[in-house]
Amino acid sequence: MNIPPRHPHRVGAALPAKGRTWAAISADLQEMKAGDPDWKGGRLPALTYFLDEATYEVQGQAYQRFISEPVGFPSSGRMLQEIFSMALPLFAAPEEAGASFTTGGTESVFQAIKTARGRTRDLRNDRYGRFNIVAPETAHPCLDKAAELMDIEVRRVAVDDERRGHAASVQAAMDDRTMMVYASAPCYPFGVFDRIEELGALAQSAGVWLHVDACWGGFLAPFAKKLGRPIPRWDFSVAGVSSISADLHKFGYAPKGASLVMYRDAAVQRYERFEFSNWPRGSYVSPSFLGTKPAGAVASAWSVLQFLGEEGFMGATAKVLEATARLVAGVNAIPGLRCVEPAGECAIVVFESTDAGVDITAVAERLLARGWVRGQMREPRGIHQGVNPAHLESMGDYLRELADATEYVRANRVTGKFNEHTY
Ligand SMILES: Cc1ncc(COP(=O)(O)O)c(C=O)c1O
């Protein structure tokens, strides 16, 4: 994603010899913020998920109330249990399922892999061997980050003509060192669901773990399905799905630092925990990657779930779906542009140029110059955009600017310089 340059730092600023007033600091913060993208106004394609001011207010107030507390007090223990009880049924989790609260998609995926590796080591009585994970090539890089940390090989395999991960190509890459099959619901590059029913059957017959990364779609897909959208089966109702990651800080409308990793069987969570006692202080147990965890994130996520309720999530999801449908139709109506199909399955849209005279990178640059930050896609060369409720109101303006930018690039034969940076 091409975020405009941040506000220049005060190069060389040192720790002030004397503390400054909050009024002065606050003014500085405000000034720095003024250079950021207008994310509430729908000008950012991902990273922020803005529903409305009322929800934003609840987020902030709840966080503030627990701002310095760690997770571990009775209050956060109760809120965590209630978050799990509110969330698990959305994913068709069985009675014996368990969950952990983490700081984001990356940590949730890390935890799922650590848990799966611990269990695989036990089941195969193999503590030191190197395992592998087979994943469609569209899997999020947090998989590779976790695998690098845990010295696990990742085998990325081809997707089908709808860009969905599927059993045949995954199976061809599996061997007796495979500990996990990885699938996305949906994948970040194209917003399509992998063929999770097929992958579940494969994982079950091979006796390996299937992790479903629903970091993006976890808090969208259940409500989209209730709204009648044709969402493929992907959750714990699919036999073979062992764990699911779903981010509260995306479409759960919680502030940053909130995600869930859920397990079909809570018994496996003994592999998730880190336990240590070989030092003078005593035994140390931590449920996930972080040591001290922020209770503010828990309080805020709990409060937003309570504030929105099912009705609020249905309304938010309806906005996302409407904005996505308008984006797809609007892009396809602009001469020289076309959405990559299947388009808009789960709030991610990629579009490309169909006209040799329209350089799509130049279109992205033109949009950026007008304050519309949009992601650049490498393969196929295109523009990548996630959709959240904030995009609905600005969609008309955006489509007009997109049509203008496309026309400008065509008329002036502008070419752009592709920017590899994802985010
Ligand atoms: C499918 C998917 N998985 C994982 C992640 C990583 O999440 P985070 O940035 O919260 O670590 C993302 C982020 O966009 C995602 O879309």
Ligand as a Chemical Component Dictionary entry (heavy atoms), coordinates in Angstrom:
data_LIG
# 
_chem_comp.id                   LIG 
_chem_comp.type                 NON-POLYMER 
_chem_comp.pdbx_formal_charge   0 
_chem_comp.three_letter_code    LIG 
# 
loop_
_chem_comp_atom.comp_id 
_chem_comp_atom.atom_id 
_chem_comp_atom.alt_atom_id 
_chem_comp_atom.type_symbol 
_chem_comp_atom.charge 
_chem_comp_atom.model_Cartn_x 
_chem_comp_atom.model_Cartn_y 
_chem_comp_atom.model_Cartn_z 
_chem_comp_atom.pdbx_ordinal 
LIG C1 C1 C 0 -5.776 -13.203 5.509  1  
LIG C2 C2 C 0 -4.901 -12.473 6.480  2  
LIG N1 N1 N 0 -4.133 -13.171 7.343  3  
LIG C3 C3 C 0 -3.333 -12.571 8.234  4  
LIG C4 C4 C 0 -3.232 -11.200 8.291  5  
LIG C5 C5 C 0 -2.270 -10.557 9.274  6  
LIG O1 O1 O 0 -2.963 -9.861  10.249 7  
LIG P1 P1 P 0 -2.212 -8.794  11.209 8  
LIG O2 O2 O 0 -1.731 -7.711  10.327 9  
LIG O3 O3 O 0 -3.288 -8.401  12.158 10 
LIG O4 O4 O 0 -1.095 -9.483  11.892 11 
LIG C6 C6 C 0 -4.003 -10.433 7.403  12 
LIG C7 C7 C 0 -3.919 -8.973  7.405  13 
LIG O5 O5 O 0 -4.460 -8.303  6.556  14 
LIG C8 C8 C 0 -4.862 -11.085 6.485  15 
LIG O6 O6 O 0 -5.617 -10.394 5.619  16 
# 
loop_
_chem_comp_bond.comp_id 
_chem_comp_bond.atom_id_1 
_chem_comp_bond.atom_id_2 
_chem_comp_bond.value_order 
_chem_comp_bond.pdbx_ordinal 
LIG C1 C2 SING 1  
LIG C2 N1 SING 2  
LIG C2 C8 DOUB 3  
LIG N1 C3 DOUB 4  
LIG C3 C4 SING 5  
LIG C4 C5 SING 6  
LIG C4 C6 DOUB 7  
LIG C5 O1 SING 8  
LIG O1 P1 SING 9  
LIG P1 O2 DOUB 10 
LIG P1 O3 SING 11 
LIG P1 O4 SING 12 
LIG C6 C7 SING 13 
LIG C6 C8 SING 14 
LIG C7 O5 DOUB 15 
LIG C8 O6 SING 16 
# 
